[in-house]
Amino acid sequence: MSEQVMDVSDVGQLVSEISALRARVAQLQERVEQLDLLAHEDSLVDLPNRRGFVRALERLIDRVSRYQEKAALLFVDLDGLKLINDSFGHQAGDAALIQVARLLVGGVRKSDVVARIGGDEFAILLGHSDEESARETAARLVDVIADSDFTHDGQVLPLSVAIGAALIEADDSPESAMARADHEMYRRKAA
């Protein structure tokens, strides 16, 4: 940036420069907000990505720790996405992910957080939820997805998910809470 000497006796010019600088700062702030959104949102399903999810999970762990709030984490794995991609193309796989995301969001409270944390993996944060209600929510979501009508190019494609539930504990890290829910999901998948 070049330095310019300005005649400060010209108040009109000074006001004009300040106005231009304020406009540029506002543009930069808007760009930072856009970049933050891109860094924390999944572009395909319009949900938080892993980074955004971990941020929300950290806040929820803090509330559990500070206020002894009950909360749970659901780890969701979409079954057969590779088969859908290989058999019908990636457009079909993307459509399946969008359908599952929509069903998950529609199957929980507005205050809950649904995120896509990997290729075929989603996670859900359930505030004010004990173990029993988390397991009930998981079972209900499994049924909602299995009962959904998913068609691609006129072909009905079955969708199913495995969901593991874990309570969030006061001394959790995001990694430990996610690992317990992930372990429970694999246990359910093997059953």
N, C-alpha and C positions, 0 to 999 in steps of 0.2 A: 504494500500500500504506500503510495507516495504521500509525502507530507506537503501540505499546502499552507501557506501563510494567508490567513483571512483577515480582512479588515473588520474588526469587531464593531466598528462604529456604524456599519451597515446592518441595522437591526433586522431589516426585512430579509437580507441574505442569510443571516444567522438563524432566523426562525425557519426559513426554507430548508436549510441544511439539517436542522434538528428534526423537522418533519420527515425529511427523506431518510434520515437515520432511524427514526422510529418505525417507519414503514418497512425498512430492511430488516430490523430486529423482529418485527411481527412475522415477516416472511420466513426468517430463519427459525423462529419458534414453531411455526406451523410445520416446517420441514422436519424438525426434530420429532414432533409428535407423530408425523407420518412414518418416520423411520422406526420409532419405538413400536408403533402398531405392527409394522412389517416384521420386526424382530420377535414379537410375542404372539402373532396370529398365524394360523394355518390358512393359506390362500385358497385351498380347494374347498374346505368345508366351513369356512367363516367361523372358526372356533379358536380359542387359545391353542397355541402349540405347546411343546414340552416346556420351553422356557417360561411362557406365560402361565402354564399350569403350576410349575414349581414355585413361581412367585405367589400365586394364590394359595398354594399348599403351605408355604412358609407363614403367611398371614394367619391361616387357619390353625396351624400348630401353635402359634403365639396365643391365639384366643383360647385354645384348649388348655395351654399351660397357665395362662393368667387367670382365666375365669372358670376353669374346670368344666368348660363346655363339652358336651358330647359331640363327636363328629366321626365320620367314616370316609373311607376312600374305596371306590370301586375301580377295579382294573378290568377293562373290557377288551377281549380279543375277538376280532371278526374271523370266523372260520371260513376257510376255502377261498380267500381272496386271490391267492396265486392261481388256483384253478380257474376262477372267473376270468382273470387277466389272460391266462394262457389260452383258454377256450374261446373267449368272446372279445378279447381285446381290452386295452387299458381304459377305453371309454366306458366299458361296462363296469370295470373295477372302480373307476372314479364315481360312477353313478351309484354303485353299491355303497361306497363310503359316504356319499352325500345322503343317501337314504338312511343309513344307520345313524349318522350324526343327527339328522332331523328327528328320528324316532327317539334317540336318547334324550335330546333336548326337550322334546314333547312329553317324555315320560318322567321327568323330575320337576322339582319346584323351580321357579324363576331365580330363587336365591342360590340354588346349587350351581356348581361350576362343571361344565362338560368341556373336555379338551381332547384334541387328537394329539397323542404324544409320540406316535410312530406310524409306520406304514399302515398296518391294520390294527393298531392299538389305540384305544381311547381310555380316558380316566375321568372319573366323576368324583367331586367333593360334595359330600352331604353334610351340611351343618345341622346342628341340633338333631343328631341321629345316633341311636344306640345300635348295638350289634344286631338285634332282632329286626329293627326297621330297615337297616342296611341290607340284610339278607333278603327281606321281603321285597325291597326295591329291586335288588339284583334279579330275583326270580321273576318278578313282574316284567322287567326289561327283556329278559331272555325270551319270555313268552310273546311280548309285543313284537319283537324282531322276527321270531320264528313264524308268527301269524301274519306278518306283513306281506302285501302283494308287491313283489319286486319283479318288474319285467324290463327286459332290454331287447330292443328290436323285435318285439312281439313274443319273445320267449320268457316264460316264467322261470326265474332263477331263485332257488331257495336261499334264504339268509339265516345264519345262526351265529350266536356268539357264546363265548364262555366268559363268565364274570366272577371274579374273586372279590371278596369284601374283607376289609380290615378296619378295625377301630384306629383312630389316630390317638396316640398317647402323648402326654405332656412332654416327655423327654425325646420324642421322635426327631429325626432329621427327615427332610423330604425323601432321601434315599431309603431310609429304614422303613418308612410307612409304605412307600411304593413297592419295596421288596416283599413285604408281608402280603400285600394285596396281590402282587404278581404270583407269589408262591401259592396263594389260595386259588387263583385263577387256574394255574396248571394242575393243582390237585383236583379241581372240579372237572377240568378237561379230561383228565385221566380216568375219572370215575364212570 
